[in-house]
Amino acid sequence: AFSVVSKLLSQSKLDLLNELVSTEVLQVLKEKISLLPDSHRDALAADIDAIMYTTEGDVRIYYDDDGIKFVSILMRFWYLNGADLPDEVPGETRVFQIMFGDESTKEKRHLLTANYEFQREFTEGAKPDWTITRIEHPRLLE
């Protein structure tokens, strides 16, 4: 899901995210994506083979005011991306770079991070559909 959603974000195909991303998050993304330079938009895309590491950041079970049970999982992803980003991304945060190949065929890749929160209703009989309720690409999508 992370790879698919990040690629659609980078291509500004937000209308294809209606079934995957919450309405609130989608509205914020529409505003932010339209203001991004092409290099930052390109850096949002994470090919499935370029995901280096994933970990869960937070797992919660909670009930809303009507007693409906929900599960929420915050996932953190580290992925390589070849977008043409400056060495320093605004906000004084260092973007790690990795060089592949010899001096004549160098390929620069950035090691980027993203946080996606997935949520689903866990009440008996509820559909097992997950919705993304938070999308963060630090220093790219702010």
Secondary structure as the mmCIF struct_conf table of DSSP 4:
data_model
#
loop_
_struct_conf.conf_type_id
_struct_conf.id
_struct_conf.beg_label_comp_id
_struct_conf.beg_label_asym_id
_struct_conf.beg_label_seq_id
_struct_conf.end_label_comp_id
_struct_conf.end_label_asym_id
_struct_conf.end_label_seq_id
HELX_RH_AL_P HELX_RH_AL_P1 PHE A 2 SER A 10
TURN_TY1_P TURN_TY1_P1 GLN A 11 SER A 12
HELX_RH_3T_P HELX_RH_3T_P1 LEU A 14 LEU A 17
TURN_TY1_P TURN_TY1_P2 ASN A 18 LEU A 20
STRN STRN1 VAL A 21 VAL A 21
HELX_RH_AL_P HELX_RH_AL_P2 THR A 23 LEU A 35
BEND BEND1 LEU A 36 LEU A 36
HELX_RH_AL_P HELX_RH_AL_P3 ASP A 38 ALA A 43
TURN_TY1_P TURN_TY1_P3 LEU A 44 LEU A 44
HELX_RH_3T_P HELX_RH_3T_P2 ILE A 48 ALA A 50
STRN STRN2 ILE A 51 TYR A 63
TURN_TY1_P TURN_TY1_P4 ASP A 65 ASP A 66
STRN STRN3 LYS A 69 ASN A 81
BEND BEND2 ASP A 87 ASP A 87
STRN STRN4 GLU A 88 VAL A 89
TURN_TY1_P TURN_TY1_P5 PRO A 90 GLU A 92
STRN STRN5 THR A 93 ARG A 94
HELX_LH_PP_P HELX_LH_PP_P1 VAL A 95 VAL A 95
STRN STRN6 PHE A 96 PHE A 100
BEND BEND3 GLY A 101 GLY A 101
HELX_RH_3T_P HELX_RH_3T_P3 GLU A 103 THR A 105
STRN STRN7 GLU A 107 GLU A 121
BEND BEND4 THR A 123 THR A 123
TURN_TY1_P TURN_TY1_P6 GLU A 124 GLY A 125
STRN STRN8 THR A 131 GLU A 136
TURN_TY1_P TURN_TY1_P7 PRO A 138 LEU A 140
#
